[in-house]
Amino acid sequence: MKTIAYKAFGNTSVLQTTEESIPSIQPDQVLIKVSAVSINPLDWKIRKGEMKLMSGSRFPKHTGTDFSGIIEETGSSVSGFKKGDEVFGVVKNNMKEGALAEYVAVPASLIWKKPAQITLNQAAAIPTAGAAAVTALGKMGNIDSSTRVLVNGAAGGFGMFLLQLLKAKGANVTAVTSTAGTEYAQEWGADAVIDYRNENPLTLGARYDIVIDLSGKLGYQNAKQLLNARGIYLDPVPRPIDIITTPIKNLFRSRKHITLITAPSQENIGTLLQAVENGLQIHVSKVFSFSQTQAAYAYAEKGGYIGKIAIDLTTQKA
Ligand SMILES: NC(=O)c1ccc[n+]([C@@H]2O[C@H](COP(=O)([O-])OP(=O)(O)OC[C@H]3O[C@@H](n4cnc5c(N)ncnc54)[C@H](OP(=O)(O)O)[C@@H]3O)[C@@H](O)[C@H]2O)c1
């Protein structure tokens, strides 16, 4: 089967198409013919060697976490799934494995049936960003129409899910996006939008109960200026040092810095499946073919896209 692999950390040019054998499955696993893979920033952070502590430096490595596809074979202890089911899911260890291949073998606990109302490309967009949004919402505590939330970097994958989940809770949401993202943020439920290319949220004087930074550029010292007393700063792009030190620092400050590390689970994907049922929008703004993998990552890494980007393995056209 064709797969994407790389033999050194680096930019998109290290991503190469290679031939490997189709994986065999364990009793608890399913073999899936991959239809689509969605791109996450984590994919290129691993590929660039930014996660070396966790990924190690053994090559070849594979890429892509979130996928959708069709079940080809089920392990002997798998129940609830059968050959031919359309599913979406994640690879078990994205530091070592990758979904960008014609076939993946994953535990049945990491796949979910694709809802009929969304496409396979949309389903591949759900797991990492969607699960992160559900977990972030859970960390925000009780939310109602009096809760003022600032979502910085709101027009990407994580923001797309989070804005809609916040809207469903009735929160008062301000989204910070680039110019192209403003109308999408409004469509996804933002009450107010700040175009970061024209305005700096730090100078506008508004205060929020919760600030979440999806751009990874704000930092606690800046976020603090935007928070009410007892406000919380949710940080899904923490530095390793923050993960260790923030629980202690938080003991001595009223504005808390909460780091967020998430993974798709039965619970958070279950919440998303319910939201899809209720009309959650999943915007895949650009689709590339498998042979365009390098171009797909170059496009994503440049930024400026809306929602999610997918690589469709069933087509050779962009
Ligand atoms: N901790 C976890 O478990 C977890 C889980 C999922 C994701 N994450 C992380 O969360 C982050 C967001 O994920 P994502 O999938 O939504 O990534 P994404 O699609 O790249 O979204 C990031 C957004 O930030 C915006 N942005 C860039 N510079 C900005 C600035 N100066 N001010 C305001 N916004 C700015 C980008 O807009 P433009 O491109 O238009 O500039 C983009 O829409 C990533 O770093 C990802 O790795 C963490």
The ligand as an SDF file (V2000), in Angstrom:
LIG
                    3D

 48 52  0  0  0  0  0  0  0  0999 V2000
   -3.6980   20.8000   23.8480 N   0  0  0  0  0  0  0  0  0  0  0  0
   -4.3750   20.0220   23.0500 C   0  0  0  0  0  0  0  0  0  0  0  0
   -4.7840   18.9220   23.4290 O   0  0  0  0  0  0  0  0  0  0  0  0
   -4.6910   20.4880   21.6550 C   0  0  0  0  0  0  0  0  0  0  0  0
   -5.6470   19.8280   20.8810 C   0  0  0  0  0  0  0  0  0  0  0  0
   -5.9280   20.3400   19.6140 C   0  0  0  0  0  0  0  0  0  0  0  0
   -5.2260   21.4460   19.1480 C   0  0  0  0  0  0  0  0  0  0  0  0
   -4.2860   22.0270   19.9310 N   0  0  0  0  0  0  0  0  0  0  0  0
   -3.5430   23.2010   19.4730 C   0  0  0  0  0  0  0  0  0  0  0  0
   -4.4450   24.2940   19.4560 O   0  0  0  0  0  0  0  0  0  0  0  0
   -4.0280   25.2090   18.4570 C   0  0  0  0  0  0  0  0  0  0  0  0
   -5.2280   25.5360   17.5740 C   0  0  0  0  0  0  0  0  0  0  0  0
   -5.5880   24.3800   16.8430 O   0  0  0  0  0  0  0  0  0  0  0  0
   -6.3040   24.5020   15.4490 P   0  0  0  0  0  0  0  0  0  0  0  0
   -6.4540   23.1500   14.9130 O   0  0  0  0  0  0  0  0  0  0  0  0
   -7.4810   25.3910   15.5340 O   0  0  0  0  0  0  0  0  0  0  0  0
   -5.1580   25.3010   14.6320 O   0  0  0  0  0  0  0  0  0  0  0  0
   -5.3620   26.2870   13.4200 P   0  0  0  0  0  0  0  0  0  0  0  0
   -6.4540   25.7500   12.5450 O   0  0  0  0  0  0  0  0  0  0  0  0
   -4.0170   26.5450   12.8620 O   0  0  0  0  0  0  0  0  0  0  0  0
   -5.9350   27.6280   14.1070 O   0  0  0  0  0  0  0  0  0  0  0  0
   -5.1180   28.5950   14.7100 C   0  0  0  0  0  0  0  0  0  0  0  0
   -5.7340   29.9430   14.4220 C   0  0  0  0  0  0  0  0  0  0  0  0
   -4.9740   30.9880   15.0470 O   0  0  0  0  0  0  0  0  0  0  0  0
   -5.0520   32.1290   14.2200 C   0  0  0  0  0  0  0  0  0  0  0  0
   -4.0170   33.1090   14.4980 N   0  0  0  0  0  0  0  0  0  0  0  0
   -2.7280   33.1380   14.0640 C   0  0  0  0  0  0  0  0  0  0  0  0
   -2.1130   34.2410   14.5350 N   0  0  0  0  0  0  0  0  0  0  0  0
   -2.9980   34.9180   15.2860 C   0  0  0  0  0  0  0  0  0  0  0  0
   -2.9530   36.0960   16.0560 C   0  0  0  0  0  0  0  0  0  0  0  0
   -1.8320   36.8400   16.1520 N   0  0  0  0  0  0  0  0  0  0  0  0
   -4.0700   36.4860   16.7100 N   0  0  0  0  0  0  0  0  0  0  0  0
   -5.1980   35.7740   16.6380 C   0  0  0  0  0  0  0  0  0  0  0  0
   -5.3140   34.6230   15.9220 N   0  0  0  0  0  0  0  0  0  0  0  0
   -4.2250   34.2050   15.2610 C   0  0  0  0  0  0  0  0  0  0  0  0
   -4.9430   31.5560   12.8260 C   0  0  0  0  0  0  0  0  0  0  0  0
   -5.5030   32.4680   11.8920 O   0  0  0  0  0  0  0  0  0  0  0  0
   -4.7860   32.7620   10.4820 P   0  0  0  0  0  0  0  0  0  0  0  0
   -4.2630   31.4430   10.0000 O   0  0  0  0  0  0  0  0  0  0  0  0
   -5.8740   33.3000    9.6440 O   0  0  0  0  0  0  0  0  0  0  0  0
   -3.6920   33.7270   10.7730 O   0  0  0  0  0  0  0  0  0  0  0  0
   -5.7430   30.2610   12.9280 C   0  0  0  0  0  0  0  0  0  0  0  0
   -7.0770   30.4190   12.4890 O   0  0  0  0  0  0  0  0  0  0  0  0
   -2.8700   24.5410   17.6990 C   0  0  0  0  0  0  0  0  0  0  0  0
   -1.6320   25.0480   18.1580 O   0  0  0  0  0  0  0  0  0  0  0  0
   -3.0090   23.0750   18.0600 C   0  0  0  0  0  0  0  0  0  0  0  0
   -1.7860   22.3680   17.9990 O   0  0  0  0  0  0  0  0  0  0  0  0
   -4.0110   21.5800   21.1670 C   0  0  0  0  0  0  0  0  0  0  0  0
  1  2  1  0
  2  3  2  0
  2  4  1  0
  4  5  1  0
  4 48  2  0
  5  6  2  0
  6  7  1  0
  7  8  2  0
  8  9  1  0
  8 48  1  0
  9 10  1  0
  9 46  1  0
 10 11  1  0
 11 12  1  0
 11 44  1  0
 12 13  1  0
 13 14  1  0
 14 15  2  0
 14 16  1  0
 14 17  1  0
 17 18  1  0
 18 19  2  0
 18 20  1  0
 18 21  1  0
 21 22  1  0
 22 23  1  0
 23 24  1  0
 23 42  1  0
 24 25  1  0
 25 26  1  0
 25 36  1  0
 26 27  1  0
 26 35  1  0
 27 28  2  0
 28 29  1  0
 29 30  1  0
 29 35  2  0
 30 31  1  0
 30 32  2  0
 32 33  1  0
 33 34  2  0
 34 35  1  0
 36 37  1  0
 36 42  1  0
 37 38  1  0
 38 39  2  0
 38 40  1  0
 38 41  1  0
 42 43  1  0
 44 45  1  0
 44 46  1  0
 46 47  1  0
M  CHG  2   8   1  16  -1
M  END
$$$$
